[in-house]
Amino acid sequence: MSDILIPVLTLSGLGIIFGVGLAIAAKKFCVVTDPLLQKVFDKLPGANCGACGMAGCIGFAEALIKGGCTVEKCVVSEEDKRKEIAQILGVEVKVRLKKIAVLHCHGGNKRAKDKFVYTGIKDCIAANQVMGGPKSCFYGCIGYGTCGQACPFGAITMNEEDLPIVNEEKCTACGACVAICPKQLFSLVLIEKVYAVRCKSLDIGKAVMEACSVGCIACRKCEKACPTGAIKIINNLAVIGYNICDNKGECFKVCPTNCIAKKIDKAWTNIK
C-alpha cells in the first residue's frame, strides 16, 4: 500500500507546487486586454496599409483611444464603420469626402518615345536609377507597374499601353501609389472632379513634343479659357487648383495636345 501511496502523494505535492507557481506567474506576467481597444479594433478594416501613419490598425486604435488622432484619419474605413467607432469613443465624426488616385501621365508605349532599351529588373524604382528610366520624357510613367504591386487593395492594373489604371470602386486613397512612384505621377483628387492634367513634364514645349505627343507645352490656352482661374501654368506645366475648379471643362476643350483628360463613366479619356 505504501508503495502506491508515496508516489501519489509526491505527484500531488508537485502538482500543488506547480499550480501555485503558474498562478503567480500568470498574475505577474499577464497581458491585460483593454475591452475598449478590442471594440475599436474590431471596427477597423484590418488592412494595415499604414495610410494613417500608425503601426497598423492596432496602432491606430490605440492612438484613437489616447486622443492622438481622429477617426477621419483612416481613409480605408467605410463611413458607417467610422460612425460606429465615433459612437464607441463618444466623439463626433466628420463626413470624409471620397478621394481617388489620379495618374498624371498619358504617354505609355504609344505616345511617349523611348530613349534606350532597358533590360534590367522590371521595376519602376530600379529602372529609374538608370538615367531616369528608358522614356525620352524624364517625367513620364516608366510603365512597369510597381504602383500596382504596392496597392494593398488591388485597385491598380496595367493596360495594354503600359499605363496604370485606377479602379475607383477599389481605390481607398491610401496613398501607397503616391508614395512609391519614383516620378511622383499620382495625386489624390476628390472623386467628383472630372478633369485632370495627364502630364508632369517641366520641359519647354519643343522638348515635350519631341518626347511625347500628348504632353503639356505650356501654351496657356487652358489658363485663359478657365472662367474661375482654377488652372495655372507653373514651371511650364498646367496645374489645376481643385479647390476652385467648377468642372466646366473649358480647359479640356481648348487643349491643343490633349494632355487634359476628362473622366467619363469612371474612365479617363483625352479624346474630345
N, C-alpha and C positions, 0 to 999 in steps of 0.2 A: 504493500500500500504506500509506504514511504517513497518507494522508487518512482511512483507516479505523482505523488503529491508535491515533492520538491521541485521537479521541472515545471509543473503547473503554476506553483507559487512564484517561481523565478520569472517565468514568462509574463505572469500577471503584473509583477513588480516592474519589469521592464516596460510593459505597456503603459502603466501609470506614469512612469518617469518620462517616456517619450511623448505621451499625451500632454502632460504638463508643459514639456519643452516646446511642443508645437503650438500650444495655446499662447504661451508667452511670445514666441516668435511671430505668430500671426498678429498679435496685438501691437508688437513693436514695429513690424515691417509692413503692415497692411497699407494698401493704397486706397484712400477714401475716394469713392466715386461721387462727384457732385451731381445730384439729380437734375439740377438746372442746366448744367453743362450738357448732360446727355439729351435733355429735351431739345435744346437749341441745335445740337449736332445732328440729331435725327431729322431735322427740318432742312438741313443743308444738302446740296446735291451730291456731295462726296466726290466731286471731280478732282479736287486737289490741284487745280490748274495754276494757282499762285497769282491770279489776276488781282486779288485783294491785297497782295503784298505780304500776306501772312504765311506761316509754315503749314500749309494745307488747311482743310476745313476745320480740323480740331483747333488749330491755332487761331483761326478766325472766330470760332465760337468762344474761345477764352477771351479774346480781345473784346468781343461784343459784351460779355458779361462784366468785364472790368471797365467798360466805357472807353476803350481805346480806339474804337471805330464805330461806324453806324451800319445799319442793315443794308443800306443802298450800296455799300462798298462791294458787295457780292453781285457781280454783273451776270452771274450764271443762274442764280435762283429765279424761279418764276415769281410773278407778282403775288400770287396767293400765298406762296411759302414765305415770302418776305413779310407779309402781313401777319402770318401766324407767329413768326419769330418775334415781331414787334409786340404782339399781344402777350407772348410769354414773358418778355422783358418789361412790359409796361411802358413802352416808348412809342412815339409816333413814327410812321414810315412815310417818306416822301415818294411820290409817283416817279418812277425812273423811266425816262423816255428811251425807247429802244434804239440802240445804235448797231451798225454793222460795219464790217471791214470793207474798205474800198481800195481796189488796186489802181494806182496812178501810172499805168503804162498800157499801151495798146500795140506795141511793136511786134512782139512774138517772132515766129520764124517766117512770116510772110511779108511784113512791112519794115522790119528792122534788119539791117545788114550785119554780117559777121566780119570781124577783122582778122580772125585766125581760127584754126580748127583746134578745139580743146579736146584732149584725150585723157584728162585726169579723172578724179573721182567726180561722179555726177551729183555734186552738192554745190549749192549756190555760194555758200561761205568759202568752200575750198577753191572754187573756180574764181571767185572774186579776188583771191590772193595772187592770181596770175594776171598781171596787167589790168586789173579791174574787170576781168571776165572777157569772154570771147566776142561780145557785142561791140559794134562800132560806136554805139551810143554808150558812153561810160555810165550813164544814169539809168539805163534800161533794165528790164527784167531779164535775168540770166536764163530762167526757164527750166530749172532742174527740180522744182517742186519741194524745196526744203521747207517752205511755209506750210505746205500741206502735211508734211510729215510731223511738223511741230504742233499743228492744230489738235488739241485734245478732244475735239468734238466731231472730227471728220467733216468739217464744213468747207474744206478747200480741196478741189480736184483740179487736175491739169487737163486742158483741152487739146485738140489736135494742133493748135498753133503754139503750144508750149507756153501758155499763159494760165495763171491760176484763176479759177472760177469759184466765187464765194457763194455758197448756198445760204440764202437769207433765213431759211427756216431753222438751219442748224447753227448758224453763227450766233455766238453769245457776246461778241465784242470783248472777249477776254484779253485781247491784245498780244497773243502769242505770235501771230504773224507779224505784227508791228515790230516786236522786239527782235525777231530772228532775221528778218530780211536785211541782207547786207547793203542793199541800195535804198532802204527806207522808203519803199514804194507803197506801203499800206498806211491808211489813216482810218480812224473810227468816226463815222458820219451818221447823223440821225437818219433813220430808215425812211422818213418821209421826203428826204431830199432826193431829187431825181436827176440832177445834173452833176457831172464831175469832170475835172480836167484829167485826162488819162495820159499825162506826161509829167516827168520830173526833171527834164533836161534844163540845165542852166547855160547851155551853149548859145552862141548867137545864131540867128536864123539860118544862115548858109550852112554852118556846120551841122545843125539839126537836120536839115533836109538831106544832106549827104549821107547821114546815118540812118534816118527813119522817115518814111513818107507821111506819118501821122503825128509828128512832133510839134510842139508849140514854137512858133517863130517870133513870138512877141510882137505881133503886128498891131496890137491894141484895138482891134476891131471889136472884140468882146467887151473890153473895158468901156469903150464909147457907147456900145449898144445897151449896156445894162442900166435899166431905169433906177435901180436902187443903189448903184455904186458898189455892189457886192463883189465884183471881180476886178482885181487889180493886177498889173504886170509888176512883178517883184523879181529882180535878178534874172531878167529875160524869160520869166515864166508866169503864165496866168494862174492866179490863185483865187479861189472862191472863198469869200467870207460867209460861211453858212449861217451865221447869226442874223444876217440881214438878207440873205438870198430868199427871193419870193417864188422860186420855181417857175418863173415865166418863160425861161429858156431863150431869151434874146441872144445870149452868148452862143448857144448851140446853133442857132440859125445862121449866124454870120461867120463862124469859124471857117477859114479857108482850107485848113489842113485836116479838119475833122478830128482834132485832138480832144475836143469836148464831147463827152458821151451823154446819152440820155438813157434813163432806166425805163424799160417797157416790159411789163409782165415779169418783174424781178430779174431782168437780164439787161446788161448794158450794151448799147449799140452806138456806133459812131456814124451810122448811116442816117442821113436826113430823110 
